[in-house]
């Protein structure tokens, strides 16, 4: 995994600053029942990507992020809150072998 990350050109990486907007969207996911309070960090990752208008999220977290019902929940909350639907994939779906 680390070798794959090292191949990403530095000029294509965007650092997202912590913002109240991210916290509010994270809390919206939790209030909607997409994730529980114990998974707030996972909800925050998706909120940060949504606020930053990322094209997609790649994750190995199949329990809380790359899961059909969770993805549908994130997308529904995003639409209700005025954000574009977030596309979420596993690394296997986006990395050429």
C-alpha positions as CSV (number, residue, x, y, z in Angstrom):
1,X,0.0,0.0,0.0
2,X,2.7,2.5,1.0
3,X,4.5,1.9,-2.4
4,X,1.3,2.7,-4.2
5,X,0.9,5.9,-2.3
6,X,4.5,6.9,-3.0
7,X,3.7,6.8,-6.7
8,X,1.1,9.5,-6.5
9,X,2.6,12.8,-7.8
10,X,2.9,15.4,-5.1
11,X,1.2,18.0,-7.2
12,X,-2.0,16.0,-7.4
13,X,-2.4,15.7,-3.6
14,X,-4.7,18.2,-2.0
15,X,-4.6,18.7,1.8
16,X,-8.1,19.5,3.2
17,X,-8.0,21.7,6.3
18,X,-10.3,20.9,9.2
19,X,-13.4,23.1,8.9
20,X,-16.7,23.5,10.7
21,X,-18.4,22.5,7.4
22,X,-16.8,19.1,7.6
23,X,-17.8,18.6,11.2
24,X,-21.4,19.5,10.4
25,X,-21.6,17.1,7.4
26,X,-19.9,14.3,9.6
27,X,-22.6,14.8,12.2
28,X,-25.3,14.7,9.5
29,X,-24.1,11.2,8.5
30,X,-24.2,10.1,12.1
31,X,-27.6,11.6,12.8
32,X,-29.0,9.9,9.6
33,X,-27.7,6.6,10.9
34,X,-25.2,6.0,8.1
35,X,-22.5,5.4,10.7
36,X,-22.6,5.4,14.5
37,X,-20.8,7.9,16.8
38,X,-18.0,5.3,17.3
39,X,-17.2,5.6,13.6
40,X,-17.0,9.4,13.6
41,X,-13.5,9.3,12.1
42,X,-14.7,7.3,9.1
43,X,-17.7,9.7,8.7
44,X,-15.2,12.7,8.9
45,X,-13.1,11.2,6.1
46,X,-16.1,11.0,3.8
47,X,-17.3,14.5,4.9
48,X,-13.8,16.0,4.1
49,X,-13.8,14.4,0.7
50,X,-17.3,15.7,0.0
51,X,-16.6,19.2,1.2
52,X,-13.4,19.3,-0.9
53,X,-15.4,18.0,-3.9
54,X,-13.1,15.0,-4.4
55,X,-13.8,12.9,-7.4
56,X,-13.9,9.8,-5.4
57,X,-12.7,8.1,-2.2
58,X,-10.6,4.9,-2.2
59,X,-10.6,2.8,1.0
60,X,-9.9,-0.7,2.3
61,X,-12.6,-0.1,5.0
62,X,-15.3,-2.5,3.9
63,X,-17.2,-2.3,7.1
64,X,-17.8,1.5,7.4
65,X,-17.0,3.0,4.0
66,X,-16.8,0.7,1.0
67,X,-20.2,-0.9,1.7
68,X,-23.2,-0.7,-0.6
69,X,-25.6,0.5,2.1
70,X,-23.1,3.0,3.6
71,X,-22.3,4.4,0.2
72,X,-26.1,4.9,-0.5
73,X,-26.4,6.6,2.9
74,X,-23.5,9.0,2.3
75,X,-24.9,9.9,-1.1
76,X,-28.4,10.5,0.2
77,X,-27.1,12.8,3.0
78,X,-24.9,14.6,0.5
79,X,-27.8,15.3,-1.8
80,X,-30.0,16.5,1.1
81,X,-27.2,18.8,2.2
82,X,-26.4,20.2,-1.2
83,X,-23.2,18.2,-1.9
84,X,-22.6,16.1,-5.0
85,X,-22.9,12.3,-4.4
86,X,-19.5,10.8,-3.4
87,X,-18.2,7.9,-5.3
88,X,-16.4,5.3,-3.1
89,X,-14.2,2.4,-4.4
90,X,-11.9,-0.2,-3.1
91,X,-8.3,0.0,-4.2
92,X,-8.8,-3.1,-6.4
93,X,-11.3,-1.1,-8.5
94,X,-9.0,1.7,-9.3
95,X,-5.4,0.3,-9.4
96,X,-4.2,-1.4,-12.5
97,X,-2.3,-4.7,-11.8
